[in-house]
Amino acid sequence: MPSIDLKRLLNEPIYAMDFQFMAGDLKDFLDSSERNIELQYHLECQNIQRRAETEDFPEGFREHLQTNADHRFKVSLPLRVRYGALLGLTTSVEWGIHFLVESLREPLSTKPRNRNPTVHALSELAARTRLGKDELVQDYEALVHVRNCITHAAGIVKHFKYRDELYWAVRRLVGFSIDNWHFLGEHICIQRGALNRYIESTGQLVVTIYRACDEQGLLKNDSSRPARVRHSSDAGWTDDPGGGGSVV
């Protein structure tokens, strides 16, 4: 049995604990919701079959019930869960980065007009720390454009003002598309499992930026700085998988 270095385990800094818990909970919410919807769909199909065998349905009524169930459990409910999870992810990143920005020794540069403040912060911090994470920052920016369409236009493309940015975002994101799954017109479609990769990659981006800012001395030297926090084993985004962590 391998020995455990308890001193190292207790003193290894783990970054962005609150953010890690939020995003880890979000992934659990998304996965459990998808499984529950799938289970409820099978139960509803069984119920329709049982009713069709025991009740005197009018012609075409069984097909009507099945069509309604297909739409509810294959389109309506999954989309709302995925939309909600996307909003939860972007909100979690905004909270985590806002706290980090407040702890910087040097403030960020002035945000360009019409640019999302969190995207601006991620981009500048990645540049300051020379992390080379431009692709991940662009992924997050694409998620923000999709989020904006959901919050301002219910995900329906024709009602969204910034369609050029939306088309760019959907082309960039794997598992995202613009299609017509329901009767309201073209809208943002998110495949099952598509969000998981971005929850993971965005989580790693935020934690890596926290670590780099701390190690490179970019944070204020006071008790309010957010750099080192206790281990969050459930979220799994520590830079060192063997670390334990404590407040320093």
C-alpha positions in Angstrom: 0.0 0.0 0.0 1.5 3.4 -1.0 2.4 5.8 1.8 0.6 9.1 2.0 2.5 12.3 2.6 0.0 13.9 5.1 2.0 17.1 5.5 1.9 17.7 1.7 -1.8 16.6 1.6 -2.8 19.2 4.2 -0.7 22.0 2.9 -1.2 21.7 -0.9 -3.1 24.8 -2.1 -6.3 24.1 -3.9 -7.8 27.0 -5.8 -11.3 28.4 -6.4 -13.1 26.0 -4.0 -16.4 27.9 -4.1 -16.4 27.9 -7.9 -15.5 24.3 -8.1 -18.4 23.3 -5.8 -20.8 25.3 -7.9 -19.7 23.9 -11.2 -19.4 20.4 -9.8 -23.0 20.6 -8.5 -24.1 21.9 -11.8 -22.7 18.9 -13.6 -24.5 16.6 -11.1 -27.7 18.5 -11.7 -27.5 18.2 -15.4 -26.6 14.5 -15.4 -29.3 13.5 -12.9 -32.0 15.6 -14.6 -31.2 14.0 -18.0 -31.4 10.5 -16.4 -34.7 11.4 -14.7 -36.3 12.7 -17.9 -35.3 9.5 -19.7 -36.8 7.4 -17.0 -40.0 9.4 -16.9 -40.3 9.1 -20.7 -40.1 5.3 -20.5 -42.8 5.3 -17.7 -45.0 7.5 -19.8 -44.7 5.2 -22.8 -45.6 2.2 -20.7 -48.6 4.1 -19.4 -49.8 5.0 -22.9 -49.4 1.4 -23.9 -51.4 0.1 -20.9 -54.2 2.6 -21.5 -54.4 1.7 -25.1 -54.9 -1.9 -24.2 -57.5 -1.3 -21.5 -59.5 1.8 -22.7 -61.5 2.4 -25.8 -59.4 5.0 -27.5 -60.8 6.9 -30.5 -58.9 6.4 -33.7 -55.6 8.1 -33.7 -55.7 9.0 -29.9 -52.9 6.7 -29.0 -50.7 8.3 -31.6 -51.6 11.7 -30.3 -50.6 10.8 -26.8 -47.3 9.3 -28.0 -46.5 12.4 -30.1 -47.1 14.6 -27.0 -44.9 12.4 -24.9 -42.1 12.4 -27.5 -42.2 16.2 -27.7 -42.3 16.7 -23.9 -39.6 14.3 -22.9 -37.4 14.5 -26.0 -37.5 18.2 -26.8 -39.2 20.5 -24.3 -37.9 19.2 -21.0 -34.3 18.4 -22.1 -33.9 21.8 -23.8 -35.1 23.6 -20.7 -32.7 21.7 -18.5 -29.8 22.3 -20.8 -30.7 26.0 -21.1 -30.8 26.2 -17.4 -27.5 24.4 -17.0 -25.8 26.8 -19.5 -27.1 29.8 -17.5 -25.8 28.2 -14.3 -22.4 27.7 -15.8 -21.9 31.2 -17.1 -23.2 32.6 -13.8 -20.8 30.5 -11.8 -17.8 31.7 -13.9 -19.0 35.3 -13.5 -19.1 35.0 -9.7 -15.7 33.3 -9.5 -13.9 35.8 -11.9 -15.5 38.8 -10.3 -14.1 37.8 -6.9 -10.7 37.2 -8.4 -10.6 40.6 -10.2 -11.4 42.4 -6.9 -8.2 40.8 -5.5 -5.8 41.8 -8.2 -2.9 44.2 -7.3 -3.3 46.0 -10.7 -6.8 46.6 -12.0 -7.9 45.3 -15.5 -7.7 47.6 -18.5 -10.9 49.4 -19.6 -13.3 47.0 -21.1 -14.0 47.5 -24.8 -17.5 48.7 -25.6 -20.0 45.8 -26.1 -17.6 43.2 -24.7 -18.8 40.9 -22.0 -16.9 41.9 -18.8 -16.1 38.3 -17.8 -14.8 37.5 -21.2 -12.7 40.6 -21.0 -11.3 39.6 -17.6 -10.6 36.0 -18.7 -8.8 37.2 -21.8 -6.7 39.7 -20.0 -5.8 37.5 -17.1 -4.8 34.7 -19.5 -2.6 37.1 -21.3 -1.0 38.5 -18.1 -0.2 35.1 -16.8 1.0 33.9 -20.3 -1.2 30.8 -20.0 -1.9 30.4 -23.7 -5.6 29.6 -23.1 -7.1 31.7 -25.9 -9.1 28.8 -27.3 -10.8 28.1 -24.0 -11.5 31.8 -23.5 -13.2 31.8 -27.0 -15.2 28.8 -26.0 -16.5 30.6 -23.0 -17.3 33.7 -25.1 -19.3 31.5 -27.5 -21.2 30.1 -24.5 -22.0 33.7 -23.4 -23.4 34.5 -26.8 -25.7 31.5 -26.7 -26.6 32.3 -23.1 -27.6 35.8 -24.2 -29.9 34.5 -26.9 -31.6 32.2 -24.3 -32.1 34.9 -21.7 -33.1 37.7 -24.1 -35.0 35.8 -26.8 -35.9 32.4 -25.2 -33.3 30.8 -27.5 -35.4 31.7 -30.6 -33.0 33.0 -33.3 -35.4 35.4 -35.1 -36.0 37.4 -31.9 -32.3 37.8 -31.1 -30.6 41.0 -32.2 -27.0 39.8 -32.4 -27.4 36.9 -34.8 -23.9 37.1 -36.4 -22.3 36.5 -33.0 -24.8 33.7 -32.3 -24.0 31.9 -35.6 -20.3 32.2 -34.9 -20.8 30.8 -31.4 -22.9 27.8 -32.6 -20.4 26.9 -35.3 -17.7 26.9 -32.6 -19.4 24.8 -30.0 -19.5 21.0 -30.4 -23.0 19.6 -29.9 -24.7 23.0 -30.4 -26.8 23.8 -33.5 -29.6 26.0 -34.8 -32.5 23.9 -35.8 -36.3 23.6 -35.4 -37.0 20.9 -32.8 -40.3 22.5 -31.8 -43.0 24.6 -33.4 -41.7 28.1 -32.4 -39.2 28.5 -35.2 -35.4 28.1 -35.5 -33.8 28.0 -32.0 -30.7 27.0 -30.2 -30.4 23.2 -29.9 -28.0 21.5 -27.4 -27.4 17.8 -27.7 -27.3 15.7 -24.6 -23.8 15.6 -23.1 -22.6 18.6 -25.1 -22.4 20.9 -22.1 -20.3 18.5 -20.0 -17.1 19.1 -21.9 -17.5 22.9 -21.5 -18.3 22.6 -17.7 -15.0 20.6 -17.4 -12.9 22.8 -19.7 -14.2 26.1 -18.3 -13.7 24.8 -14.8 -10.1 24.0 -15.6 -9.6 27.4 -17.1 -10.8 29.3 -14.0 -8.8 27.2 -11.6 -5.7 27.5 -13.7 -6.0 31.3 -13.8 -6.5 31.4 -10.0 -3.3 29.4 -9.6 -1.3 31.4 -12.0 -2.4 34.7 -10.5 -1.4 33.5 -7.0 2.0 32.0 -8.0 3.0 35.0 -10.1 2.2 37.5 -7.3 -0.6 39.2 -9.1 -2.9 39.2 -6.0 -3.1 41.6 -3.1 -1.3 40.3 0.0 -4.3 40.4 2.4 -6.8 38.1 4.0 -9.5 38.7 1.4 -7.6 37.3 -1.5 -9.2 34.1 -3.0 -6.1 32.3 -4.1 -5.8 29.3 -1.8 -8.7 27.3 -0.5 -9.6 24.0 0.8 -9.7 20.9 -1.4 -12.9 20.1 -3.4 -12.5 16.5 -4.3 -16.1 16.2 -5.7 -15.4 18.8 -8.4 -12.1 17.3 -9.5 -10.5 20.3 -11.0 -7.3 20.6 -8.9 -4.2 21.2 -10.9 -2.5 18.6 -8.9 -4.7 15.5 -8.5 -2.7 14.3 -5.6 -3.2 17.5 -3.6 -5.3 17.9 -0.5 -5.4 21.6 0.3 -6.0 24.1 3.1 -6.6 27.8 3.5 -3.2 29.6 3.5 
